[in-house]
């Protein structure tokens, strides 16, 4: 398989190819909760993400038609979920519930 090529022999692979990325879930959830947001608002709300990484992940979400980028007056840009992006929210909520239920589960390591 070539670099950048995604395996689609499993539906999970297809889903993960869209949402994998350190900040993509956070970006999608923030846009779902807050509606359209400017780049600076997203960066401020996340806090820990660099401009370069945020820009990269927004471009990838836009390419996957999850996020719509709209140029506004004064060189401002806003981002919002597309209808396709909205369909991933129940999946992210389910993943979040699983994480909350399982993040404190002790891992037993064989001796």
C-alpha positions in Angstrom: 0.0 0.0 0.0 1.3 3.4 -0.9 1.9 6.2 1.6 -1.3 8.2 2.1 -3.5 5.4 0.7 -6.3 4.3 3.0 -7.5 0.7 3.5 -11.2 0.5 3.1 -11.6 -3.3 3.6 -13.2 -2.5 7.0 -15.8 0.2 7.5 -14.0 1.3 10.7 -11.0 2.2 8.5 -13.1 4.4 6.3 -14.5 6.2 9.4 -11.2 6.5 11.1 -9.5 7.9 8.0 -11.9 10.9 8.4 -11.7 11.5 12.1 -8.2 10.4 13.0 -6.0 13.3 14.1 -5.3 14.7 17.5 -7.7 17.6 17.3 -10.4 16.6 14.7 -12.8 15.2 17.3 -12.4 18.4 19.4 -12.9 20.6 16.3 -16.0 18.7 15.2 -17.5 18.8 18.7 -16.8 22.5 19.2 -18.4 23.4 15.8 -21.4 21.3 16.7 -21.8 22.9 20.1 -21.0 26.5 19.1 -22.0 26.8 15.4 -19.7 28.6 13.0 -16.4 29.7 14.5 -13.5 31.7 13.2 -10.0 30.2 13.2 -8.8 32.3 16.1 -11.9 31.3 18.2 -11.2 27.7 17.6 -7.6 28.0 18.4 -8.4 30.0 21.6 -11.0 27.5 22.7 -8.7 24.5 22.1 -5.8 26.2 23.7 -3.1 23.6 23.1 -3.0 23.4 19.3 -0.5 25.2 17.1 -1.8 27.3 14.2 0.0 24.9 11.8 -1.7 21.8 13.1 -5.1 23.4 13.4 -4.9 24.7 9.9 -3.8 21.2 8.6 -6.6 19.4 10.4 -9.2 22.0 9.2 -8.0 21.6 5.6 -8.3 17.8 5.9 -11.8 18.1 7.4 -12.8 20.4 4.6 -11.4 18.0 2.0 -13.5 15.2 3.5 -16.5 17.5 3.3 -17.0 17.5 7.1 -16.4 21.3 7.5 -17.3 24.2 5.4 -14.8 27.1 5.2 -16.3 30.5 4.4 -14.3 33.6 3.7 -15.8 36.7 5.3 -15.1 40.4 5.0 -11.7 41.7 6.3 -9.8 38.5 5.6 -11.7 36.6 8.2 -12.6 32.9 7.7 -15.2 30.9 9.6 -15.7 27.2 9.8 -18.9 25.3 10.3 -20.1 21.7 10.1 -21.6 20.5 6.9 -24.7 18.3 6.8 -22.2 15.4 6.3 -20.2 16.6 9.3 -23.3 16.6 11.5 -23.8 12.9 10.8 -20.6 12.0 12.6 -21.7 13.7 15.9 -23.6 10.6 17.2 -20.5 8.5 16.4 -18.3 10.8 18.3 -20.7 10.9 21.2 -20.7 7.1 21.3 -16.9 7.1 21.3 -16.9 9.7 24.1 -19.3 7.6 26.2 -17.0 4.5 25.7 -14.0 6.6 26.7 -15.7 7.9 29.9 -16.8 4.4 30.9 -13.4 2.8 30.2 -10.7 5.3 30.8 -10.2 4.4 34.5 -10.4 0.6 34.0 -7.3 -1.1 35.4 -5.2 -2.8 32.9 -4.0 -6.2 34.1 -0.5 -7.0 32.8 0.6 -10.6 33.0 3.6 -11.2 35.1 
